[in-house]
Each structure stands twice: as structure tokens, then as C-alpha cells.
Amino acid sequence: MPSTPQESPKASEYVKIPNVPGLYRNTRTGGYHGCKKVEGRRKERSLGTTDRKIAERRLKEWIANLDKVDTEVEKTTLKQLHVRFIAINQGKSDSTLCIIKGIIKEFEGWWPYGPDPEVRSIRPSHLEEWLALHERRLKNTSYNRYAGVLKQVFEMAVNDRIIAESPFDRVRTRWKKPQTPIRLVPTVDQFQAIVDDVRAEKRSNHAQESADFIEFLGLAGVGQAEASSLTWGDVDFVKGHLSIRRHKTDRRFTVPIYPHLRALLERLHQEAGESVRPGQRVLKINDAKKSLRNACVRLGLPPFTQRNLRQCLIMRLWKSGVDKKLIAKWQGHQDGGQLIMDTYTEAFGSDDADYEVQQLAKLAPVAPAAKPAEAVATGTAHPVEEADAA
């Protein structure tokens, strides 16, 4: 007796839904599945529901998106996507790349839904769940950074046709309004007290180098990275300026050798000796954050950072009446002073009240000049009074 071909167990579980091309139902679980041929290849997809109306809608969306997805890469895993994303961001600054890697590592370490999932299996609720874990501990700016990395990762997946739509587009809280930062900017007196305290520290082998570094930051108004890479070839005593390389943008800009900065530079140059080389570093250490932190504790001051010392110089220039465009130029900014106006002038140290009183005093009405004694004695009228009498 001839044998009849047997239907596979898997195929026997599915029944075709009439009048809806490509829609099948699993008789064992009741779940609906879609089936469609694309370029001669059979494509199948679980529609994730037992409701027929929902299944029909999802089937329609799935078929519409099939042309947007490249079948060669649609099974890309999350880890593979992250590796590719880090690769295309290699040109970013070290700090930015470190942040990206840290956020991606946290996301991969948290993922509780099986090892190395495919990108197409990730849902908006997965991203919301992960962001919610960090929401309370992060400031709004940091939250935006976390969300921003997710946004860029899945945008890349859409552009590469791994998925048709980014799950991040349906996340409910994609961005938060940044909170107003509390900036601690030391006054000139506080800055000088910190320098003196660090220089007088007896228990540190690098007290003088740390004091020089801190003093340079506050007098030149440059960042820690820029200060640590400054060489004597960048210092021009004749023209009176420093050539600074901004590490974020890799651009050069010039900073004047301010009158209050020249004495420090001349002393450091003298200490370097007559055989100083152009490539020799001006400052001997890379940062002085530990010395700065300890000095603030000893002096009972707020926890100022090395960035705050730079802001101290900006405050000093601003209150001296230097034009904001010049300040911006000397800071390596390209915005004509807008950042100075929007950011640094919000909170300029603990002497803001005194500064406001000084500025308001300029608006006080000027007292009228007293009449000359001779005019009073002879009874001669003031010219205005004579005009009024006429």
C-alpha cells in the first residue's frame, strides 16, 4: 500500500484564516502568525496576539514594513548593533566615547529578556523600563544623555534597514527639560586663599606643582586638559599671548598673557632654566583636583572644581568691563559671547550682591552743582532762573 506524505507537526498546528492573505492561527496556543514571500523567500512573523482584529492590523503593518527591512541584516543582534555604533563614533572625543560605552554597557548588563536578543525583538516598553530604573538617580541632563544614546542606536538600525521603525520613537519620556544648574564660582579672594593654602601644604610632595597648576587655571582661564598640554613653544612673551589647543574641537585659539598672569609665567620660565625646549611642558602635572578638594575642605569653602577656577577668570573679566565678545574669543568660543551671557553670568560667586549694589549706584541721580559763592553774594541769578523769569 503506497504511503501518503505526512504533514510536519509544526505545519499541522496552523490553520489558514480565510479572506485574509498571509494570516494563520496556531491551533494549540491561539496565537496569530503572518506569512509572506519576499524575493522568493518565505518570511514568517509571530503577531504576538490572540485577538483577530489586532492580528489583522499588525499583519498589515508587518507586510508594509517588509520593503523597509534588508533580509540580509534583519537578524542583527543587539550586541552586534552596539559594536557597530561604537565603531562609527570612534572620531568623538575620549570623554564622549567613554560616556557612550558606559551607557551601552549598563544597558547590556541590565537586559533581563534572554541572552543577546535580536534588534527587531526590542519593544518601546523595554526601553522605558530601563530608563525608569535610572530616572530617579539621574539629573535631567544625564537622563537626556542616556535617552539620546538609545535614540541614536536605534536610528542607526533603521537607517541600516535592520528594523523598519525605531522602538525609541514610541517611548513616552524621550527628553526632559534640563534643570537650572547651581554653579559655584569662587571670588578672587577665595581663589587666592586656595592657592596660598595649597602652596603652604607641608604633607604633600607636589604642593608647589599643584599650587602652580591651580593658580594657572584661575589666572589664564583655561581648562585642565588645555593647561596640562601647554608647552613653552605655545608661550609668546613678545606678542603677549598663549596658543591654546582646545581638546574638544582640536582647534587653536589665543589667550592674552594677562597682567595678573605674566608674573607666574615668568617665574615658571625662570625655574625651567635656560635650556628650556619649545616642546617642554609649562606645568609639571596633569591635574590638581585632589589638592583643590582638600584645600576647599580645610578652608571651609564650597567644593570648587577645576572648571570653576576657569569660570573665576571669566567672572573677573566680566566685572572688569571687558567686552563679552573678547571674553568668548579668549575662551575659544565661536558664538560671539552668547554662552558667556546665557551660562556664566547667571551665578558669579558669593559677591554678586555687592556687585549689584555697585551697578545700581551708577543709576543714582547726580546732585546739582552748588552755586558759586560770588553769585550768591551779588544776587546774580542762575542762567536757567533768568530764563524762567523772562
C-alpha positions in Angstrom: 0.0 0.0 0.0 1.6 3.3 -1.1 2.4 5.7 1.8 1.0 9.2 1.9 3.1 12.2 2.6 2.9 13.2 6.2 2.4 16.9 7.1 5.1 18.3 9.5 3.9 18.6 13.2 4.7 22.3 13.1 2.7 22.9 9.9 -0.3 20.9 11.3 -0.6 23.4 14.2 -1.5 26.3 11.9 -4.7 26.9 10.1 -5.2 29.5 7.3 -7.6 32.3 8.1 -10.0 32.7 5.2 -10.2 36.1 3.3 -7.1 37.4 5.0 -4.0 36.6 2.8 -1.0 35.6 4.9 -2.8 35.3 8.2 -2.5 32.0 10.2 -3.6 30.8 13.6 -1.9 28.4 15.9 -4.5 25.8 17.0 -2.5 24.9 20.1 -1.9 28.4 21.5 -4.5 30.5 19.7 -1.8 33.0 18.6 -1.8 34.5 15.2 1.2 34.5 12.7 1.9 36.2 9.5 3.4 34.7 6.4 4.7 36.4 3.2 7.0 35.6 0.3 9.7 38.3 -0.3 12.1 37.9 -3.2 11.3 34.2 -3.4 12.0 33.7 0.4 9.3 32.8 2.9 9.0 35.3 5.7 7.2 34.4 9.0 6.4 36.5 12.0 4.5 36.0 15.2 2.0 38.8 15.6 2.0 38.5 19.4 -1.7 38.4 19.9 -4.7 36.0 20.1 -7.1 38.8 19.0 -8.0 38.6 15.3 -8.6 42.3 14.8 -5.3 43.2 16.4 -3.7 40.4 14.4 -5.0 41.8 11.1 -3.8 45.3 11.9 -0.3 44.0 12.9 -0.1 41.8 9.8 -0.8 44.8 7.6 1.9 46.9 9.3 4.4 44.0 9.1 3.8 43.5 5.4 4.1 47.2 4.8 7.4 47.3 6.5 8.9 44.3 4.8 10.2 46.5 2.0 11.9 48.7 4.5 14.0 45.9 6.0 17.0 44.2 4.5 16.6 40.5 4.8 20.4 40.1 5.0 20.7 42.1 8.3 17.3 41.7 9.9 18.6 39.1 12.4 21.3 41.5 13.7 21.6 41.2 17.5 21.7 44.0 20.0 25.4 43.4 20.8 26.3 43.5 17.1 24.4 46.8 16.7 26.2 48.2 19.7 29.6 47.2 18.3 28.8 49.0 15.1 27.5 52.1 16.9 30.7 52.4 18.9 32.8 51.9 15.7 31.1 54.9 13.9 31.6 57.1 17.0 35.4 56.5 17.2 36.0 60.0 16.0 34.3 61.6 19.0 36.3 63.0 21.9 37.6 60.5 24.5 35.1 61.7 27.1 32.1 61.4 24.8 33.2 57.9 23.7 33.6 56.9 27.3 30.1 58.0 28.1 28.7 56.1 25.1 30.5 52.9 26.0 29.4 53.3 29.7 25.7 53.7 28.8 25.8 50.8 26.4 27.5 48.6 28.9 24.8 49.4 31.5 22.0 48.6 29.1 23.5 45.3 28.0 24.2 44.4 31.7 20.6 45.0 32.6 18.8 43.2 29.8 16.7 40.5 31.5 15.0 39.0 28.5 17.4 36.4 27.3 21.0 36.5 26.0 21.9 38.8 23.1 18.4 39.5 21.6 17.8 40.4 18.0 17.2 44.1 17.5 13.8 43.5 15.9 12.6 41.9 19.2 13.1 45.0 21.3 10.0 47.0 22.2 9.4 50.5 23.4 8.4 49.1 26.8 11.8 47.5 27.2 13.5 50.9 26.8 11.0 52.6 29.1 11.7 50.0 31.8 15.4 50.6 31.6 15.1 54.4 31.6 12.8 54.2 34.6 15.4 52.4 36.6 17.8 55.4 36.3 15.2 58.2 36.3 15.3 59.0 40.0 19.1 58.9 40.4 19.9 61.0 37.3 19.6 64.7 36.7 17.6 65.7 33.7 20.7 66.4 31.7 22.1 63.0 32.4 18.7 61.3 31.7 18.7 63.1 28.3 22.2 61.7 27.6 21.1 58.1 28.4 18.0 58.5 26.2 20.0 60.2 23.5 22.3 57.2 23.1 19.3 54.9 22.8 17.8 57.2 20.2 20.9 57.2 18.1 21.5 53.5 18.4 18.0 52.6 17.0 18.1 55.4 14.4 21.2 53.7 13.0 19.3 50.4 13.0 16.5 52.0 10.9 19.0 53.6 8.6 20.7 50.3 8.0 17.3 48.7 7.4 17.7 46.3 10.3 14.3 47.4 11.6 11.6 49.4 9.9 10.7 51.6 12.9 12.7 52.7 16.0 11.2 51.5 19.3 12.6 54.7 20.8 10.1 56.7 18.8 7.3 55.3 21.0 9.0 55.9 24.3 6.8 58.3 26.3 9.6 60.2 28.1 12.2 60.8 25.4 13.6 64.1 26.8 13.4 66.2 30.0 13.8 69.9 30.4 17.3 70.4 31.9 17.4 71.7 35.4 19.0 75.0 36.1 22.5 74.2 37.3 23.9 75.5 40.5 27.3 77.0 39.6 29.8 77.6 42.3 32.3 80.3 41.1 35.0 81.3 43.6 35.6 85.0 44.2 39.1 86.4 43.5 39.8 86.4 47.3 38.6 82.8 47.6 40.7 81.7 44.7 43.8 83.3 46.2 43.2 81.7 49.5 43.0 78.3 47.8 46.3 78.9 46.0 48.0 80.0 49.2 46.7 77.1 51.2 47.9 74.5 48.7 51.3 76.1 48.4 51.7 76.1 52.2 50.8 72.4 52.5 53.7 70.6 54.2 52.5 67.0 53.8 52.4 66.9 50.0 55.4 66.2 47.8 53.7 68.1 45.0 52.3 71.1 46.8 54.2 73.7 44.7 53.4 72.0 41.4 49.7 71.7 42.4 49.6 75.3 43.5 51.1 76.4 40.2 48.6 74.4 38.3 45.6 75.8 40.3 47.0 79.3 40.0 47.4 79.0 36.2 43.8 77.7 35.8 42.4 80.7 37.7 44.7 83.3 36.1 44.6 82.1 32.5 41.0 80.8 32.4 41.6 77.6 30.5 40.5 74.1 31.1 42.5 71.3 32.8 43.2 69.4 29.6 44.4 72.6 27.8 46.6 73.6 30.8 48.3 70.2 31.1 49.2 70.1 27.4 50.6 73.7 27.2 54.3 73.8 26.2 56.8 76.7 26.2 56.6 76.7 22.4 52.9 77.9 22.9 54.0 80.9 25.0 55.0 84.1 23.2 56.2 86.7 25.7 57.0 89.2 22.9 53.5 89.2 21.4 51.9 88.6 24.8 49.7 85.6 24.2 49.4 81.9 24.6 48.5 79.5 21.8 45.9 77.0 23.3 44.7 73.8 21.7 41.1 73.2 22.7 40.9 69.4 23.1 37.1 69.1 22.4 37.3 70.6 19.0 41.1 70.2 18.3 41.2 73.9 17.3 43.8 76.5 18.2 42.9 79.9 19.8 44.9 82.6 21.6 44.7 83.8 25.1 46.4 87.0 26.2 49.1 86.9 28.8 47.0 88.9 31.2 48.9 91.3 33.5 48.0 89.1 36.5 49.2 86.0 34.7 52.6 87.3 33.4 54.4 87.1 36.8 53.5 83.4 37.2 54.7 82.5 33.7 57.9 84.4 34.0 58.7 82.7 37.3 57.9 79.2 35.8 60.1 80.0 32.8 63.0 81.1 35.0 62.6 77.9 37.1 62.6 75.8 33.9 66.2 77.0 33.2 68.0 78.5 30.3 67.9 75.2 28.3 64.1 75.1 28.2 62.8 73.4 25.0 59.8 74.5 22.9 58.2 71.1 23.4 58.7 71.2 27.2 55.5 71.4 29.3 54.9 74.6 31.2 53.2 72.8 34.1 54.6 69.6 35.6 51.3 67.8 36.5 48.2 66.8 34.7 45.6 68.0 37.2 45.3 69.2 40.8 41.8 68.2 41.7 42.8 66.3 44.8 44.8 69.3 46.2 41.9 71.6 45.3 39.4 69.4 47.0 41.4 69.2 50.2 42.1 72.9 50.3 38.4 73.7 50.0 37.7 71.3 52.9 40.4 73.0 55.1 39.2 76.5 54.3 35.5 75.6 54.7 34.7 76.6 51.1 32.3 75.0 48.7 33.6 72.1 46.7 35.0 74.1 43.8 36.2 72.2 40.8 39.0 73.0 38.3 36.3 74.1 35.9 35.1 76.6 38.5 38.6 78.2 38.5 38.3 78.8 34.8 35.0 80.5 35.5 36.6 82.7 38.1 38.7 84.3 35.4 35.6 84.8 33.2 33.9 86.5 36.2 37.0 88.7 36.7 37.0 89.8 33.1 33.2 90.4 33.0 33.2 92.5 36.1 36.2 94.5 34.8 34.1 95.6 31.9 35.8 93.5 29.2 33.5 93.1 26.1 31.7 89.7 26.1 32.9 89.0 22.5 36.5 89.3 23.6 35.9 87.1 26.6 34.3 84.5 24.3 37.2 84.7 21.9 39.8 84.2 24.7 37.8 81.2 25.8 37.9 79.6 22.4 34.1 80.0 21.9 32.7 80.6 18.4 29.4 82.2 19.4 30.3 85.8 19.9 29.7 85.7 23.6 26.2 84.0 23.7 27.4 81.2 26.0 29.0 83.8 28.3 25.7 85.7 28.6 23.5 82.6 28.9 25.6 80.5 31.2 28.4 82.2 33.2 26.6 85.4 34.1 23.8 83.5 35.9 25.8 82.9 39.1 29.1 84.7 39.6 30.2 83.9 43.1 29.3 85.0 46.5 29.9 88.7 46.0 27.0 89.1 43.5 25.1 91.2 45.9 28.0 93.7 46.3 28.4 93.7 42.6 24.7 94.5 42.0 24.9 97.4 44.5 27.9 98.8 42.6 26.0 98.6 39.3 22.8 100.1 40.8 24.9 103.0 42.2 25.6 104.0 38.6 21.8 104.8 38.2 21.6 107.1 41.1 20.7 110.7 40.1 23.6 113.2 40.1 23.2 116.0 42.7 23.0 119.5 41.1 26.2 121.6 41.4 26.2 124.2 44.1 26.1 127.9 43.1 29.4 129.7 43.1 29.9 131.8 46.3 30.3 135.0 44.2 26.9 134.6 42.5 25.2 134.1 45.9 26.8 137.2 47.3 25.9 139.5 44.4 22.5 138.1 43.9 23.2 137.1 40.3 20.6 134.7 39.1 21.4 131.3 37.5 21.0 131.4 33.7 18.1 129.0 33.9 16.4 131.1 36.6 16.8 134.2 34.5 15.2 132.5 31.5 12.3 131.4 33.7 11.9 135.0 35.0 11.8 136.3 31.5 
